[in-house]
Amino acid sequence: MYKFQEVGSGQAPPPGRGSLVAKRYSILQSLGRGSFGSVYLVQDNKATDGEELKVLKQIPLGDLRPDETVRATQEAHLLSQLHHPAILTFYHSFLEGDAFCIVTEFCQDRDLDCKLEEVRQAGRSLPELQVIDWLIQLLLGLHYMHDRRILHRDLKAKNVFLKRNLVKIGDFGVSCLLMGSCDLATTFTGTPYYMSPEVLNHQGYDSKSDIWALGCLLYEMCSLTHAFQGPNFLSVVMKIVEGETPTLPSGYSQELNSVMQRMLQKQPSSRPSAAELLKTKFMEDNMKFQMMDRCVCVVVCRQTKVHLQTLMEKSEVEKMTPRERMRLRKLQAADEKARRLRKLAEEKYEEIHTRRRELRSRHFEKVSLDVLNVRKD
């Protein structure tokens, strides 16, 4: 069963299976409780994009104070402005009876917290390439948000959802849109394990606080434990504010550990922005590697499809009209082009993979300055 968050005891039972909301969304099952109300898996009976399954967040207006109602409305307005592959897609918001409803994308692979728990229970660890893949996606999503002066303010494993190995930043219930010259949001919210030193010191929250939270999440993906732990809230706070920055397990590269160390600098001004991290050579090399890897997969799939279509046409070659034979020749030409593209992609893949091995064999601290500053004459 898909799990959002467990429903607490004493809460009103969810609508029955098959209930219709807004004459469009059929409720399939309850997914639990979100920030303000109940969350359901629904089927969109009017979907035209192939995404029939969606998530419906239902917020009872009678249970909300006026300021909470405003926050719910702001969440819907905020989501409607965000269109990015690494951000949960917002579809629709409306009033239904005494409830405010928000419809968003459904991620069948649940959240990152569930995924990490599965890996932990299996006694395994995430491969570095997988961690870097998700990290890059999250950085791209944060950069998109921060570029629009939007903060998440509650980034954690439970608020990152997985869909076919793509990560989706969701649950913007406590997001903040910075207006005008206001650079800091001072509301004390968020999960203690991901809180930054400046937030705990009541110095406000800005985009660098989201970077801190992502640094904590990066450590969690590698170590399967929180970056800062303690038996109680106060001990966690002390470790965050005054404790040493943790290091990644030895199975992960020094380059990745260096990225995390920069994200977990105590001073916000010392932390890089999402854009700055994406521009580092380590991240750029990995982005090129992932793009080429996906290109190989796409070309192989396309080649297989074209080849099968060609075989089907050949089996009926004797029955073909001149126009059909011309179509067959075009398919064969496409097949040959796909083979050439695949060969080129594989060569690029090997070139980048060799380069990555060479970079990892060197000591990161010794080469970082040369890599960034040396120019070819």
ZAMARGU-4260 file (C-alpha; in steps of 0.2 Angstrom, whole numbers, plus 5000, padded with zeros to 4 digits):
<rodrens>
0) 5000/5000/5000 | 5007/5017/4996 | 5011/5027/5011 | 5011/5046/5013 | 5010/5047/5032
5) 5001/5037/5045 | 4983/5043/5050 | 4982/5047/5068 | 4970/5039/5079 | 4953/5048/5083
10) 4953/5057/5066 | 4937/5056/5055 | 4937/5041/5043 | 4941/5045/5025 | 4927/5045/5011
15) 4923/5028/5005 | 4932/5020/4990 | 4924/5027/4973 | 4918/5043/4981 | 4918/5057/4967
20) 4925/5074/4971 | 4922/5089/4960 | 4913/5077/4948 | 4930/5072/4942 | 4941/5063/4954
25) 4937/5046/4960 | 4944/5042/4977 | 4954/5025/4977 | 4962/5025/4994 | 4968/5036/5008
30) 4986/5040/5009 | 4986/5047/5026 | 4988/5065/5033 | 4998/5079/5026 | 5002/5097/5033
35) 4984/5102/5035 | 4972/5088/5030 | 4969/5071/5022 | 4978/5065/5007 | 4970/5052/4994
40) 4975/5043/4979 | 4962/5047/4966 | 4958/5043/4948 | 4956/5058/4936 | 4941/5053/4925
45) 4945/5068/4913 | 4964/5066/4912 | 4970/5068/4894 | 4989/5067/4897 | 4990/5048/4902
50) 4992/5053/4920 | 4975/5046/4927 | 4982/5043/4945 | 4984/5059/4955 | 4985/5064/4973
55) 4971/5074/4981 | 4975/5085/4997 | 4959/5089/5006 | 4960/5103/5019 | 4944/5105/5030
60) 4941/5124/5031 | 4931/5122/5047 | 4947/5116/5056 | 4958/5130/5049 | 4961/5147/5057
65) 4960/5162/5045 | 4979/5163/5044 | 4980/5144/5040 | 4967/5146/5026 | 4978/5160/5019
70) 4993/5148/5019 | 4984/5134/5011 | 4978/5146/4997 | 4996/5152/4995 | 5002/5135/4994
75) 4991/5132/4979 | 4996/5148/4971 | 5014/5144/4974 | 5013/5127/4966 | 5004/5133/4951
80) 5019/5144/4947 | 5032/5130/4947 | 5035/5119/4932 | 5051/5109/4933 | 5055/5090/4932
85) 5062/5090/4949 | 5046/5098/4957 | 5030/5089/4960 | 5017/5094/4947 | 5002/5105/4953
90) 4987/5101/4943 | 4971/5109/4951 | 4964/5118/4966 | 4946/5121/4971 | 4933/5122/4985
95) 4922/5107/4987 | 4909/5109/5001 | 4918/5114/5017 | 4935/5108/5011 | 4949/5116/5000
100) 4957/5104/4988 | 4974/5103/4979 | 4977/5090/4966 | 4995/5086/4962 | 5006/5073/4953
105) 5006/5055/4960 | 5023/5047/4963 | 5021/5028/4963 | 5038/5024/4971 | 5034/5033/4987
110) 5045/5045/4996 | 5064/5045/4998 | 5062/5041/5016 | 5054/5025/5012 | 5067/5021/4999
115) 5081/5024/5012 | 5073/5013/5024 | 5071/4999/5012 | 5090/5000/5008 | 5094/5001/5027
120) 5083/4985/5030 | 5092/4976/5016 | 5109/4980/5024 | 5114/4988/5008 | 5120/5006/5003
125) 5116/5017/4988 | 5129/5017/4974 | 5138/5034/4972 | 5131/5036/4955 | 5114/5035/4961
130) 5117/5047/4975 | 5125/5060/4963 | 5110/5057/4950 | 5097/5062/4964 | 5108/5076/4971
135) 5110/5084/4954 | 5091/5083/4951 | 5088/5091/4968 | 5100/5105/4965 | 5092/5109/4948
140) 5075/5109/4957 | 5082/5121/4971 | 5090/5132/4958 | 5074/5134/4949 | 5065/5138/4965
145) 5078/5150/4972 | 5079/5159/4955 | 5061/5163/4958 | 5064/5169/4976 | 5055/5154/4983
150) 5061/5144/4998 | 5055/5127/5003 | 5059/5128/5021 | 5056/5110/5025 | 5067/5100/5013
155) 5069/5082/5020 | 5068/5064/5014 | 5049/5063/5017 | 5046/5078/5006 | 5056/5071/4991
160) 5046/5059/4981 | 5052/5046/4968 | 5044/5042/4951 | 5054/5031/4939 | 5070/5035/4947
165) 5066/5054/4945 | 5065/5064/4961 | 5051/5077/4965 | 5052/5090/4978 | 5035/5091/4986
170) 5025/5097/5001 | 5027/5115/5000 | 5015/5118/5015 | 5028/5129/5024 | 5036/5137/5008
175) 5039/5155/5008 | 5039/5167/4993 | 5052/5181/4997 | 5045/5198/4991 | 5054/5214/4987
180) 5070/5217/4998 | 5065/5205/5011 | 5079/5192/5011 | 5076/5182/5027 | 5060/5173/5033
185) 5060/5172/5052 | 5047/5159/5055 | 5054/5144/5065 | 5048/5129/5056 | 5055/5113/5049
190) 5062/5096/5055 | 5075/5097/5068 | 5087/5085/5059 | 5088/5097/5044 | 5088/5114/5053
195) 5102/5125/5049 | 5112/5134/5063 | 5105/5151/5058 | 5088/5145/5060 | 5091/5138/5077
200) 5099/5154/5082 | 5084/5164/5076 | 5094/5173/5063 | 5081/5170/5049 | 5080/5158/5034
205) 5086/5161/5017 | 5090/5150/5002 | 5107/5145/5010 | 5096/5136/5023 | 5088/5125/5010
210) 5106/5121/5004 | 5110/5116/5022 | 5095/5104/5022 | 5100/5097/5006 | 5118/5094/5013
215) 5110/5084/5027 | 5099/5075/5015 | 5115/5070/5005 | 5123/5063/5020 | 5108/5053/5024
220) 5108/5046/5007 | 5125/5040/5009 | 5125/5035/5027 | 5107/5030/5030 | 5107/5040/5046
225) 5105/5058/5050 | 5120/5070/5049 | 5117/5076/5067 | 5109/5065/5080 | 5106/5065/5098
230) 5095/5058/5112 | 5084/5073/5113 | 5080/5089/5103 | 5093/5100/5113 | 5108/5088/5110
235) 5104/5088/5091 | 5103/5107/5092 | 5120/5108/5100 | 5128/5097/5087 | 5121/5107/5073
240) 5126/5124/5080 | 5143/5119/5088 | 5147/5101/5083 | 5160/5096/5069 | 5154/5093/5051
245) 5152/5074/5048 | 5161/5065/5034 | 5154/5053/5022 | 5158/5034/5023 | 5174/5028/5016
250) 5165/5020/5001 | 5161/5037/4994 | 5173/5048/4984 | 5182/5063/4992 | 5175/5074/4979
255) 5157/5070/4984 | 5162/5072/5003 | 5169/5089/4999 | 5153/5095/4991 | 5144/5090/5006
260) 5156/5099/5018 | 5154/5115/5008 | 5135/5113/5010 | 5136/5111/5029 | 5146/5126/5032
265) 5140/5134/5048 | 5140/5152/5041 | 5127/5154/5027 | 5138/5165/5017 | 5151/5152/5016
270) 5139/5139/5008 | 5138/5139/4989 | 5121/5142/4981 | 5113/5128/4970 | 5119/5137/4955
275) 5137/5138/4961 | 5137/5119/4965 | 5130/5115/4948 | 5145/5124/4940 | 5159/5115/4949
280) 5169/5104/4938 | 5164/5088/4948 | 5145/5091/4946 | 5147/5096/4928 | 5157/5081/4924
285) 5143/5070/4932 | 5129/5079/4923 | 5138/5076/4906 | 5140/5058/4911 | 5122/5056/4916
290) 5116/5064/4900 | 5126/5053/4889 | 5121/5038/4899 | 5103/5042/4896 | 5106/5046/4878
295) 5113/5029/4875 | 5097/5021/4883 | 5086/5032/4872 | 5095/5028/4856 | 5095/5009/4860
300) 5076/5009/4864 | 5073/5019/4848 | 5084/5008/4838 | 5075/4992/4844 | 5058/5000/4840
305) 5064/5004/4822 | 5072/4987/4820 | 5056/4978/4825 | 5045/4989/4814 | 5057/4985/4799
310) 5056/4967/4802 | 5037/4967/4802 | 5037/4977/4786 | 5050/4964/4778 | 5039/4950/4782
315) 5026/4957/4771 | 5038/4964/4758 | 5030/4954/4744 | 5013/4962/4747 | 5020/4980/4747
320) 5015/4994/4736 | 5028/5006/4729 | 5023/5018/4742 | 5025/5005/4756 | 5042/5000/4749
325) 5048/5018/4750 | 5042/5019/4768 | 5052/5003/4772 | 5068/5011/4764 | 5065/5026/4776
330) 5063/5015/4791 | 5080/5006/4786 | 5088/5023/4785 | 5082/5028/4802 | 5088/5011/4808
335) 5106/5015/4801 | 5106/5032/4809 | 5101/5025/4826 | 5115/5013/4825 | 5127/5027/4821
340) 5120/5038/4835 | 5122/5023/4847 | 5140/5021/4842 | 5144/5039/4845 | 5135/5039/4862
345) 5145/5024/4867 | 5161/5032/4862 | 5157/5047/4872 | 5151/5037/4887 | 5168/5028/4887
350) 5178/5044/4886 | 5169/5052/4900 | 5170/5036/4911 | 5189/5035/4908 | 5190/5053/4913
355) 5180/5051/4929 | 5192/5036/4934 | 5207/5047/4931 | 5200/5061/4941 | 5195/5049/4956
360) 5213/5042/4956 | 5220/5059/4960 | 5219/5068/4976 | 5205/5081/4975 | 5213/5094/4985
365) 5229/5094/4975 | 5220/5096/4958 | 5205/5107/4962 | 5214/5124/4959 | 5223/5118/4943
370) 5207/5111/4936 | 5198/5128/4939 | 5212/5140/4934 | 5223/5133/4921 | 5218/5139/4903
375) 5224/5131/4887 | 5234/5143/4876
</rodrens>
